[in-house]
């Protein structure tokens, strides 16, 4: 019975993942807010069902009672992330939040399958990282001076990388991390973010070729320090990120071509200068030639992907543990073996939808610094996905980078969640600006209307439909039925607000702006007069009266519930 459940579960997990992935792209075609909200709710349901099915299989295989408690804790965590982000930041991108939770969910499943102890540590790291990430959008929205600190970012980034190159412990030939209080910290994961902010500031203020040369030199210094530390994966990420940001800033393809040429020459030079680079290149060219040596990891990765085929062997039915450092460097190969290549392709597509959202958000940003930051962080994320997947399938030489939010690693989890939160903060910042712009435009429309009224241009609206809300309409609007009420008010250029008017003889009349167009078919407006309180009031046509008021914020309106005895 257990074997049957496991075999059925692997197909069910693939179906759930495929449906989730499909909706990650169909959401871009949804124009209605209610339809998008319903789609996001379906994504959440699919994620929790997949999580339940996977942990059911893990419990049947491991028979650990504590696993049920661990599963419950993960469900509470994922639900809390969705609820907190949605309620604390209602303007945040729901697709990014959902994809972030789905990737964390997949990571929980696979790390629990590989090592229960490591999964406990990863869960604690995820909780702490989420608390930090929830604070980041507030910082982005409130501290506007962060756009002017690019020299500080540059000095801090170079200083941290230099400290790693000098004092960090060596792991398999590469200097990557420090150990503080029993916790391993990899500074390059955080310097990626600092680097993006530094380059965004340098390129934002680049007014001439000399400034671009300076930015290029500083970026090259980051990469050079990483190469000396033998952290080739991070060096590639920094290099690609800078090229993309340079092109977005200057829109000059010559700079990008020159950068690619310089990078290629540097790679050839590094091949002859550093022995560990030659070992990785040789292992990539023919891993079976040195099967017991440098090619062992890539060979085991290829064996795992081949064994999984399209539909996978099923959770706990493969041998991903045979791959060295599988929970860090080769997580994609483990997923492809037990959950199948179809699941792996869907996983890549979900990551691509995150990158598309990063680019989408960057295109909406009007501030040049923020735009470059969003592009840089999106490029960093996409490049890391490409390096870890490409290395696992032998498309490129192994670089030793983790799969963001999926692989085991505290520094990677924290830095990636911060990246997502920064982009969310930038997205909400843009939404804030749009709302303020709309309010300013509405106030300007109101002021223009008041000037028109003062000049005696206020007319009636014979034949208007009932109006709901306090905001005036913009543009021409035909009315077909007296019971139609508009639910989405917007500014009405050149006209006065209206609420309680009823139809005249012609119910198909159309209201246009002032300037000779018909409003009341020859009717004349009542002149303004003073009420007992000294407020200036106006009367419309057909007996509809409005009392003019203005609040402390400068917004004006008309109240139909004034006292008729004031006339």
C-alpha positions as CSV (number, residue, x, y, z in Angstrom):
1,X,0.0,0.0,0.0
2,X,2.9,2.4,0.8
3,X,4.5,1.7,-2.6
4,X,1.2,2.5,-4.3
5,X,0.8,5.8,-2.4
6,X,4.4,6.8,-3.3
7,X,3.9,6.0,-7.0
8,X,0.6,7.9,-7.1
9,X,2.1,10.8,-5.2
10,X,4.8,11.5,-7.6
11,X,2.4,12.0,-10.5
12,X,0.1,14.1,-8.2
13,X,3.0,16.3,-7.2
14,X,3.9,16.9,-10.8
15,X,0.3,17.8,-11.7
16,X,0.1,20.3,-8.8
17,X,3.4,21.9,-9.7
18,X,2.4,22.1,-13.4
19,X,-0.9,23.8,-12.5
20,X,0.9,26.3,-10.2
21,X,3.5,27.1,-12.9
22,X,0.8,27.6,-15.5
23,X,-1.0,30.1,-13.3
24,X,2.3,32.0,-12.7
25,X,2.1,33.1,-16.3
26,X,-1.6,33.3,-17.0
27,X,-1.8,36.0,-14.2
28,X,-0.1,38.4,-16.6
29,X,-3.1,38.3,-18.9
30,X,-5.6,39.0,-16.1
31,X,-6.9,42.5,-16.1
32,X,-9.5,42.2,-13.4
33,X,-8.4,42.5,-9.7
34,X,-10.9,40.0,-8.6
35,X,-9.8,37.4,-11.1
36,X,-6.1,37.9,-10.1
37,X,-7.0,37.5,-6.5
38,X,-8.8,34.3,-7.2
39,X,-5.8,33.0,-9.1
40,X,-3.4,33.8,-6.3
41,X,-5.7,31.9,-3.9
42,X,-5.6,28.9,-6.1
43,X,-1.8,29.0,-6.2
44,X,-1.8,29.0,-2.4
45,X,-4.1,26.0,-2.3
46,X,-2.0,24.1,-4.8
47,X,1.2,24.8,-2.8
48,X,-0.3,23.6,0.5
49,X,-1.8,20.4,-1.1
50,X,1.6,19.6,-2.7
51,X,3.3,20.2,0.7
52,X,0.8,17.8,2.4
53,X,1.2,15.1,-0.2
54,X,5.0,15.3,0.0
55,X,5.2,15.1,3.8
56,X,2.7,12.2,3.8
57,X,5.2,10.3,1.7
58,X,8.1,11.4,3.9
59,X,6.2,10.2,7.0
60,X,5.4,6.8,5.5
61,X,9.1,6.3,4.7
62,X,10.7,7.8,7.8
63,X,8.1,6.9,10.4
64,X,9.1,9.7,12.6
65,X,6.4,11.1,14.9
66,X,8.3,14.4,15.2
67,X,8.0,14.8,11.5
68,X,4.3,15.5,11.9
69,X,5.0,18.4,14.3
70,X,7.7,19.7,11.9
71,X,5.1,19.6,9.1
72,X,2.6,21.6,11.2
73,X,5.3,24.2,12.0
74,X,6.1,24.6,8.3
75,X,2.4,25.0,7.5
76,X,2.1,27.7,10.1
77,X,5.2,29.4,8.9
78,X,4.1,29.5,5.2
79,X,0.6,30.7,6.1
80,X,2.1,33.4,8.3
81,X,4.3,34.6,5.5
82,X,1.4,34.9,3.2
83,X,-0.8,36.7,5.7
84,X,1.8,39.0,7.0
85,X,3.1,40.2,3.7
86,X,-0.5,40.6,2.4
87,X,-1.7,42.6,5.4
88,X,1.4,44.6,6.2
89,X,2.0,45.5,2.5
90,X,-1.2,45.4,0.6
91,X,0.5,47.1,-2.4
92,X,3.1,44.3,-2.6
93,X,3.3,41.9,-5.6
94,X,1.3,38.8,-4.8
95,X,2.9,36.8,-7.5
96,X,6.4,37.4,-6.0
97,X,5.1,36.5,-2.5
98,X,3.5,33.3,-3.8
99,X,6.6,32.2,-5.8
100,X,8.8,32.9,-2.8
101,X,6.7,30.7,-0.6
102,X,6.6,27.9,-3.2
103,X,10.4,27.9,-3.6
104,X,10.8,27.8,0.2
105,X,8.2,25.0,0.4
106,X,10.1,22.9,-2.2
107,X,13.3,23.5,-0.3
108,X,11.7,22.3,2.9
109,X,10.5,19.1,1.2
110,X,13.9,18.2,-0.4
111,X,16.1,19.1,2.6
112,X,13.9,17.1,4.9
113,X,14.2,14.2,2.6
114,X,18.0,14.5,2.5
115,X,18.8,15.4,6.1
116,X,16.2,15.8,8.9
117,X,18.7,17.6,11.1
118,X,19.7,20.1,8.4
119,X,16.0,20.7,7.6
120,X,15.5,21.8,11.3
121,X,18.3,24.3,11.0
122,X,17.1,25.5,7.6
123,X,13.6,26.1,9.1
124,X,15.0,28.2,11.9
125,X,17.0,30.2,9.4
126,X,14.0,30.8,7.3
127,X,11.9,32.1,10.2
128,X,14.7,34.5,11.2
129,X,15.3,35.6,7.6
130,X,11.6,36.3,7.1
131,X,11.4,38.5,10.2
132,X,14.3,40.5,8.7
133,X,12.7,40.6,5.3
134,X,9.5,42.0,6.6
135,X,11.4,45.1,7.8
136,X,13.2,45.8,4.6
137,X,10.2,47.4,2.6
138,X,9.8,49.9,5.5
139,X,13.4,50.9,5.2
140,X,13.2,51.2,1.4
141,X,10.1,53.4,1.6
142,X,11.1,55.6,4.5
143,X,14.9,56.1,4.1
144,X,15.2,57.9,0.8
145,X,18.8,58.9,1.5
146,X,20.0,55.4,0.7
147,X,20.2,56.5,-2.9
148,X,23.1,58.8,-2.1
149,X,25.4,56.4,-0.1
150,X,26.9,54.6,-3.1
151,X,30.5,55.4,-2.1
152,X,29.8,53.8,1.3
153,X,28.4,50.7,-0.4
154,X,31.5,50.5,-2.6
155,X,33.9,50.7,0.3
156,X,31.9,48.2,2.5
157,X,31.7,45.7,-0.4
158,X,35.3,45.8,-1.3
159,X,36.3,45.7,2.4
160,X,34.2,42.6,3.1
161,X,35.5,40.7,0.1
162,X,39.1,41.7,0.9
163,X,38.6,40.4,4.5
164,X,37.3,37.1,3.2
165,X,40.3,36.8,0.8
166,X,42.7,37.4,3.7
167,X,41.2,35.8,6.7
168,X,38.4,33.4,5.8
169,X,38.9,29.7,6.2
170,X,39.4,27.6,3.0
171,X,36.8,25.1,1.9
172,X,38.0,22.8,-0.8
173,X,40.4,25.4,-2.1
174,X,38.0,28.4,-2.0
175,X,37.8,31.0,0.7
176,X,34.1,31.6,1.2
177,X,33.0,32.0,4.8
178,X,33.7,32.9,8.4
179,X,32.4,31.1,11.5
180,X,31.0,33.3,14.2
181,X,29.6,31.7,17.3
182,X,29.2,28.4,15.6
183,X,27.3,30.0,12.7
184,X,28.9,30.0,9.2
185,X,28.5,33.3,7.4
186,X,29.3,33.8,3.7
187,X,29.8,37.5,3.1
188,X,29.7,37.3,-0.7
189,X,26.0,36.5,-0.5
190,X,25.3,39.9,1.1
191,X,28.0,41.8,-0.9
192,X,25.9,40.9,-4.0
193,X,23.2,43.2,-2.7
194,X,25.7,45.9,-1.6
195,X,27.4,45.7,-5.0
196,X,24.1,46.3,-6.9
197,X,23.4,49.4,-4.8
198,X,27.0,50.7,-5.3
199,X,26.9,50.2,-9.1
200,X,23.4,51.7,-9.3
201,X,24.6,54.8,-7.5
202,X,27.8,55.1,-9.6
203,X,25.9,54.7,-12.9
204,X,23.0,56.9,-11.9
205,X,25.4,59.8,-11.6
206,X,27.6,58.8,-14.6
207,X,27.4,61.9,-16.8
208,X,30.5,61.2,-18.9
209,X,32.8,58.5,-20.1
210,X,35.2,59.1,-17.2
211,X,32.6,58.2,-14.6
212,X,31.7,55.0,-16.5
213,X,35.4,54.0,-16.5
214,X,35.5,54.6,-12.8
215,X,32.4,52.4,-12.2
216,X,33.9,49.7,-14.4
217,X,37.2,49.7,-12.5
218,X,35.4,49.4,-9.2
219,X,33.3,46.5,-10.5
220,X,36.4,44.8,-11.8
221,X,38.0,45.1,-8.4
222,X,35.1,43.2,-6.8
223,X,35.4,40.5,-9.4
224,X,39.2,40.3,-9.1
225,X,39.1,39.8,-5.3
226,X,36.5,37.0,-5.7
227,X,38.8,35.3,-8.3
228,X,41.7,35.5,-5.9
229,X,39.5,33.9,-3.2
230,X,38.6,31.2,-5.8
231,X,34.9,32.0,-5.5
232,X,34.3,31.7,-9.2
233,X,30.5,31.5,-9.0
234,X,30.1,34.8,-7.2
235,X,32.7,36.4,-9.6
236,X,30.6,35.4,-12.6
237,X,27.4,36.7,-10.9
238,X,29.0,40.1,-10.2
239,X,30.4,40.3,-13.7
240,X,27.1,39.5,-15.5
241,X,25.2,41.8,-13.2
242,X,27.4,44.7,-13.9
243,X,27.2,44.3,-17.7
244,X,23.4,44.2,-17.6
245,X,23.2,47.3,-15.3
246,X,25.7,49.1,-17.6
247,X,23.6,48.5,-20.7
248,X,20.4,49.5,-19.0
249,X,22.1,52.7,-17.8
250,X,23.8,53.7,-21.0
251,X,21.9,51.8,-23.6
252,X,25.2,51.5,-25.5
253,X,25.8,48.0,-26.8
254,X,29.4,48.8,-27.5
255,X,30.1,48.9,-23.7
256,X,28.5,45.4,-23.3
257,X,30.5,44.0,-26.2
258,X,33.7,45.4,-24.8
259,X,32.8,44.0,-21.4
260,X,32.2,40.5,-22.9
261,X,35.5,40.6,-24.7
262,X,37.4,41.7,-21.6
263,X,35.7,39.0,-19.6
264,X,36.6,36.4,-22.1
265,X,40.2,37.4,-22.1
266,X,40.2,37.4,-18.3
267,X,38.7,33.9,-18.3
268,X,41.4,32.6,-20.6
269,X,44.1,34.3,-18.4
270,X,42.6,32.8,-15.2
271,X,42.6,29.3,-16.8
272,X,46.4,29.5,-17.2
273,X,47.0,31.2,-13.9
274,X,44.8,29.2,-11.5
275,X,45.1,25.4,-11.2
276,X,41.6,24.9,-9.6
277,X,40.0,26.6,-12.7
278,X,41.8,24.2,-15.0
279,X,40.5,21.2,-12.9
280,X,36.9,22.4,-13.2
281,X,37.2,23.0,-16.9
282,X,38.7,19.6,-17.5
283,X,36.0,18.0,-15.4
284,X,33.4,19.8,-17.5
285,X,34.9,18.8,-20.8
286,X,35.2,15.0,-19.9
287,X,34.0,14.2,-16.4
288,X,34.3,10.4,-16.9
289,X,38.0,10.8,-17.7
290,X,38.7,11.7,-14.1
291,X,35.7,9.9,-12.6
292,X,37.3,9.3,-9.1
293,X,38.6,12.8,-9.0
294,X,37.4,16.2,-10.2
295,X,34.7,14.6,-12.4
296,X,32.9,12.6,-9.7
297,X,30.4,15.2,-8.7
298,X,29.2,16.0,-12.2
299,X,29.0,12.3,-13.1
300,X,26.8,11.6,-10.1
301,X,24.6,14.5,-11.0
302,X,24.2,13.3,-14.6
303,X,23.4,9.7,-13.2
304,X,20.7,11.2,-10.9
305,X,19.0,13.2,-13.7
306,X,19.1,10.2,-16.0
307,X,17.6,7.9,-13.3
308,X,14.8,10.3,-12.7
309,X,13.7,10.7,-16.3
310,X,10.5,12.7,-16.9
311,X,8.5,11.6,-13.9
312,X,11.1,10.8,-11.3
313,X,11.7,7.8,-9.1
314,X,9.4,9.2,-6.3
315,X,10.3,10.8,-3.0
316,X,12.8,8.7,-1.0
317,X,13.1,6.2,-3.9
318,X,16.3,7.6,-5.5
319,X,19.9,8.0,-4.4
320,X,20.6,11.8,-4.3
321,X,22.8,11.3,-1.3
322,X,25.4,9.9,-3.6
323,X,26.1,13.3,-5.1
324,X,28.7,15.3,-3.0
325,X,27.3,18.5,-1.5
326,X,23.9,17.7,-3.0
327,X,21.9,19.8,-0.4
328,X,24.0,22.9,-1.3
329,X,25.4,22.7,-4.9
330,X,23.3,20.0,-6.6
331,X,19.8,20.4,-5.3
332,X,18.4,20.7,-8.8
333,X,19.8,17.2,-9.7
334,X,18.2,15.7,-6.5
335,X,14.9,17.3,-7.5
336,X,15.2,16.0,-11.1
337,X,15.9,12.5,-9.8
338,X,13.1,12.0,-7.4
339,X,10.4,14.4,-8.6
340,X,11.3,14.2,-12.3
341,X,12.5,16.4,-15.1
342,X,9.0,17.8,-15.7
343,X,8.9,19.0,-12.1
344,X,12.4,20.5,-12.6
345,X,11.4,22.4,-15.8
346,X,8.4,23.8,-13.9
347,X,10.7,24.8,-11.1
348,X,12.9,26.8,-13.6
349,X,9.8,28.4,-15.1
350,X,8.6,29.6,-11.6
351,X,12.1,31.1,-11.1
352,X,11.7,32.8,-14.6
353,X,8.4,34.3,-13.6
354,X,10.1,35.8,-10.6
355,X,12.7,37.3,-12.9
356,X,10.0,38.6,-15.2
357,X,8.3,40.3,-12.3
358,X,11.7,41.9,-11.3
359,X,12.0,43.3,-14.8
360,X,8.3,44.4,-14.9
361,X,8.8,46.3,-11.7
362,X,12.0,47.9,-12.8
363,X,10.2,49.1,-16.0
364,X,7.6,50.9,-13.9
365,X,10.0,52.7,-11.7
366,X,10.6,56.3,-12.6
367,X,13.6,56.9,-10.3
368,X,16.8,55.9,-12.2
369,X,18.6,54.6,-9.1
370,X,15.7,52.4,-8.1
371,X,15.3,51.1,-11.7
372,X,19.0,50.0,-11.8
373,X,18.7,48.4,-8.4
374,X,15.7,46.3,-9.5
375,X,17.4,45.3,-12.7
376,X,20.6,44.4,-10.9
377,X,18.9,42.3,-8.2
378,X,16.8,40.5,-10.9
379,X,20.0,39.8,-12.9
380,X,21.8,38.5,-9.8
381,X,18.9,36.1,-9.1
382,X,18.6,34.9,-12.7
383,X,22.3,34.4,-13.1
384,X,22.5,32.4,-9.9
385,X,19.7,30.1,-11.2
386,X,21.5,29.7,-14.5
387,X,24.8,28.8,-12.9
388,X,23.4,26.2,-10.5
389,X,21.2,24.5,-13.0
390,X,23.7,24.8,-15.9
391,X,26.4,23.3,-13.7
392,X,24.2,20.4,-12.6
393,X,23.3,19.4,-16.2
394,X,26.9,19.9,-17.5
395,X,25.9,23.0,-19.6
396,X,28.7,25.0,-18.0
397,X,31.5,24.2,-15.6
398,X,30.6,23.8,-11.9
399,X,30.7,27.0,-10.0
400,X,29.5,25.9,-6.6
401,X,26.6,28.3,-6.1
402,X,23.4,27.5,-4.3
403,X,19.8,27.3,-5.7
404,X,18.1,30.4,-4.1
405,X,15.5,29.6,-1.5
406,X,15.7,25.8,-2.3
407,X,19.3,24.8,-1.4
408,X,20.5,24.5,2.2
409,X,22.4,27.5,3.4
410,X,21.6,30.3,5.9
411,X,23.5,33.1,4.1
412,X,21.8,32.3,0.8
413,X,18.3,32.1,2.3
414,X,18.7,35.4,4.2
415,X,20.3,37.3,1.2
416,X,17.6,36.0,-1.3
417,X,14.7,37.0,1.0
418,X,16.3,40.4,1.4
419,X,16.5,40.8,-2.4
420,X,12.9,39.9,-2.8
421,X,11.9,42.3,-0.1
422,X,13.9,45.1,-1.6
423,X,12.2,44.7,-4.9
424,X,8.8,44.6,-3.1
425,X,9.7,47.8,-1.4
426,X,10.6,49.5,-4.7
427,X,7.4,48.3,-6.2
428,X,5.3,49.7,-3.3
429,X,7.3,52.9,-3.5
430,X,6.3,53.3,-7.1
431,X,2.6,52.6,-6.2
432,X,2.8,55.2,-3.5
433,X,4.0,57.7,-6.1
434,X,1.2,56.8,-8.4
435,X,-1.4,57.3,-5.7
436,X,0.1,60.7,-4.8
437,X,0.2,61.8,-8.4
438,X,-3.5,60.8,-8.8
439,X,-4.4,62.8,-5.7
440,X,-2.5,65.9,-7.0
441,X,-4.2,65.6,-10.3
442,X,-7.6,65.3,-8.7
443,X,-6.8,68.4,-6.6
444,X,-5.8,70.3,-9.7
445,X,-9.0,69.3,-11.4
446,X,-11.0,70.5,-8.4
447,X,-9.2,73.8,-8.4
448,X,-9.8,74.3,-12.1
449,X,-13.5,73.6,-11.5
450,X,-13.7,76.1,-8.7
451,X,-12.2,78.7,-11.0
452,X,-14.8,77.9,-13.6
453,X,-17.5,78.2,-11.1
454,X,-16.2,81.5,-9.9
455,X,-16.4,82.7,-13.6
456,X,-20.1,81.7,-13.8
457,X,-19.6,78.5,-15.9
458,X,-21.4,76.1,-13.6
459,X,-24.3,74.5,-15.3
460,X,-26.8,71.8,-14.6
461,X,-26.8,68.2,-15.6
462,X,-30.2,67.4,-16.9
463,X,-30.4,63.8,-17.9
464,X,-27.5,62.6,-15.6
465,X,-27.5,59.2,-14.0
466,X,-27.2,58.9,-10.3
467,X,-23.6,59.2,-9.1
468,X,-22.0,57.3,-6.2
469,X,-18.9,58.5,-4.5
470,X,-17.3,61.9,-3.9
471,X,-14.9,62.1,-6.8
472,X,-15.9,63.7,-10.1
473,X,-15.8,61.9,-13.5
474,X,-13.4,62.5,-16.4
475,X,-14.4,62.4,-20.0
476,X,-17.6,61.7,-21.9
477,X,-19.9,59.1,-20.5
478,X,-23.2,58.0,-22.1
479,X,-26.1,57.1,-19.8
480,X,-28.7,54.5,-21.0
481,X,-30.7,53.8,-17.9
482,X,-31.6,55.9,-14.9
483,X,-30.7,53.1,-12.5
484,X,-27.1,52.7,-13.7
485,X,-24.8,54.0,-11.0
486,X,-21.0,54.2,-11.6
487,X,-18.9,52.5,-9.0
488,X,-15.4,53.7,-10.0
489,X,-15.4,57.5,-9.8
490,X,-12.6,59.5,-11.5
491,X,-12.0,63.2,-12.2
492,X,-14.4,64.9,-14.6
493,X,-12.5,67.4,-16.7
494,X,-14.3,70.7,-16.8
495,X,-17.5,69.5,-15.1
496,X,-18.9,69.7,-11.6
497,X,-19.5,66.7,-9.4
498,X,-23.0,65.3,-9.4
499,X,-24.9,62.8,-7.3
500,X,-28.6,63.0,-7.1
501,X,-29.8,64.3,-10.5
502,X,-32.4,62.4,-12.4
503,X,-33.1,62.0,-16.1
504,X,-34.8,64.6,-18.2
505,X,-36.7,63.7,-21.3
506,X,-33.8,62.2,-23.2
507,X,-32.3,59.3,-21.3
508,X,-29.6,58.7,-24.0
509,X,-28.1,62.2,-23.5
510,X,-24.3,62.3,-23.3
511,X,-22.4,64.6,-21.1
512,X,-19.3,66.3,-22.5
513,X,-17.0,69.0,-21.2
514,X,-17.7,72.7,-21.3
515,X,-17.2,74.7,-24.3
516,X,-20.5,74.9,-26.2
517,X,-21.7,71.4,-25.5
518,X,-25.2,70.7,-24.2
519,X,-25.8,70.2,-20.5
520,X,-29.3,71.3,-19.6
521,X,-30.8,72.0,-23.0
522,X,-31.1,75.8,-22.5
523,X,-31.6,75.8,-18.8
524,X,-29.8,78.5,-16.8
525,X,-27.9,77.8,-13.6
526,X,-29.0,79.4,-10.3
527,X,-26.7,82.2,-9.2
528,X,-24.5,81.6,-6.2
529,X,-25.7,83.0,-2.8
530,X,-24.6,83.0,0.8
531,X,-26.0,80.7,3.5
532,X,-26.5,81.8,7.1
533,X,-23.1,80.4,8.0
534,X,-21.4,82.3,5.2
535,X,-20.7,79.3,3.0
536,X,-21.1,79.8,-0.7
537,X,-23.7,77.4,-2.1
538,X,-24.9,76.6,-5.6
539,X,-28.1,75.2,-7.0
540,X,-28.2,72.9,-10.0
541,X,-31.1,72.3,-12.4
542,X,-34.3,70.5,-11.8
543,X,-34.4,71.2,-8.1
544,X,-31.1,69.5,-7.2
545,X,-29.1,71.7,-4.8
546,X,-25.5,71.2,-3.6
547,X,-23.7,72.9,-0.7
548,X,-20.1,73.6,-1.4
549,X,-17.6,72.7,1.2
550,X,-13.8,72.3,1.5
551,X,-12.0,70.2,4.1
552,X,-8.6,70.8,5.7
553,X,-6.7,69.0,3.0
554,X,-8.0,71.3,0.3
555,X,-10.5,68.9,-1.2
556,X,-13.8,70.3,-2.2
557,X,-17.2,68.7,-2.9
558,X,-20.9,69.3,-2.9
559,X,-23.4,68.1,-0.3
560,X,-26.9,67.4,-1.5
561,X,-28.2,67.1,2.1
562,X,-28.2,70.8,2.8
563,X,-31.2,72.6,4.3
564,X,-33.7,73.9,1.7
565,X,-34.5,76.7,4.0
566,X,-31.1,78.2,3.5
567,X,-32.1,79.4,0.0
